[in-house]
Amino acid sequence: MTRLRPITDRAFITVAVAAAASLVFAAGASAAFVTYQFANKPIPDGHGAAKLKFNIDLPDPAVTDVDALLRVKHRKTQQLSMALKGPDGTKVKLSKHDTHGRHLGKKRCLAHPMSSTEFPDFMAFDDEGDDPVSAGSAPYASGRSPPYPFPSFQPRQPLSAFDGSSGDGTWKLTVKDTKPGAAGMFRCGRLAFND
């Protein structure tokens, strides 16, 4: 794993880790550690899942807060279930058929983003979110990183289940299609720690 150190101004640093991944530090008032991962993985109709793995090495491994952000293209998001699994095996259900309409988040995902302006507006799951996920509406676009400029969404199960655990290791963000009707694409995702 690559260890990075947080920066002290409001700039963004992007470090290429692999052909389809980048790590990003966002600092400022919150001094959050934020990762980005390009996916572009198909979500098969009615029976399949797309998974995105994040290999995390935090400056301070103790998790005090985590947000899950994703960008999904899908015509019928009510078919989708989403979950986040931590390195210790803890799993949090973000949504289970709670969304509706077309797409989660908006704008393009890039394999090698070069600046903060090139990130899409993700759907953000945040325990301190503005609304329960079931009360949102498509495209659920919250923004790029905390603090979010647009509403974020409280997950079906609280992300505080990860609080106090070590953030170091492999995190898995999963989008699953459990009902027939349309296929989709898991475009990209982010995790924001300790904001």
PyMOL commands that set and color helices and strands:
alter all, ss='L'
color gray80, all
select helices_A, chain A and resi 77-79+116-118+133-135+159-162
alter helices_A, ss='H'
color red, helices_A
select strands_A, chain A and resi 12-18+21-26+33-43+49-56+66-74+80-85+91-96+123-125+131-132+153-154+169-177+184-193
alter strands_A, ss='S'
color yellow, strands_A
deselect
rebuild
show_as cartoon
